[in-house]
Amino acid sequence: MKTRATKASDIKREWHLFDAKEQILGRLAVQIAKLLIGKNKPYFVTNLDCGDHIVVINAAKVATTGRKLTNKIYYRHSGYPGGFRKSTLEQEMAKNPAEVIYRAVSGMLPQNKLKDKRLARLKIFNDSKHNYEDKFKAKARDEANKEKEVKEKKIKKEK
């Protein structure tokens, strides 16, 4: 048996929905990063973007452990003299909770040319409403059709 090289045409992207409500920030980010990279796929290769689409809801309700809300500090610099800024996780959550999850996932992805493409497939919403309902309805419909076909095959075999 020969080993097949994965081609861009072999990649199939799925849609995953994560509810961040009362989930630990880092643990959630690890799961999302694995799916964005495509490590769960049997045809995963490092030089191609094999990952899936991710939709995260309830970003404002994500949890952290310990004293991270007050002790974790985000740093940034504008590039101008005196442009150094820092803010706590609590301040960032009050301003934009989606950005906190985005930064956590971004830090867990490899720093290479594929990072921006992977992050473009990450959609984060602060509440439970999102624009991608149709993707998940289609997925549920496809799964129901597959189950129906499997049942029909079993019935034919029994006859």
Helices and strands as residue ranges (DSSP letters): G 8-10, E 15-19, H 25-37, E 53-57, G 59-61, H 68-71, E 73-77, E 84-88, H 89-95, H 97-108, H 115-120, E 122-124, H 133-158
